Amino acid sequence: QVQLVESGGGLVQAGGSLRLSCAASGIIFSMYDMAWYRQAPGKQRQLVASITRGSNTNYADSVKGRFTISRDNAKNTVYLQTNSLKPEDTAVYYCNADGPRNWRDYWGQGTQVTVSS
């Protein structure tokens, strides 16, 4: 069985920070590119940040300079450090595991981030 279990969401004031975690099991974690997506009600799911098997990172322009994605292969966990949060960051945040060519992708259950103004 494959599981991506997310945690760390919550309610924070604008300007605050949260550290989101996604713990993976049932996959060879080091072989997967990982990413964080978010989806607000009535809007499309958006790629927020990604980190490859080689630890190369990419960020959406809207979060660049504020968010940091990282991974700890020894703990099978990917993190998203969110700083200087804005109300427009409010969304359900999902982690994604993208395996090698022809391997299926996996998704976490999501964790709610709410930023008040």
WONOR-V469228 format. One line per field, one symbol per residue. ss: DSSP state (H for helix, E for strand, C for the rest). A space follows every 50 residues. Layout:
ss = ???
This chain:
ss = CCEEEEECCEEEECCCCEEEEEEEECCCHHHCEEEEEEECCCCCCEEEEE ECCCCCEEECCCCCCCEEEEEEHHHCEEEEEECCCCHHHCEEEEEEEECC CCCCEEECCCEEEEEEC
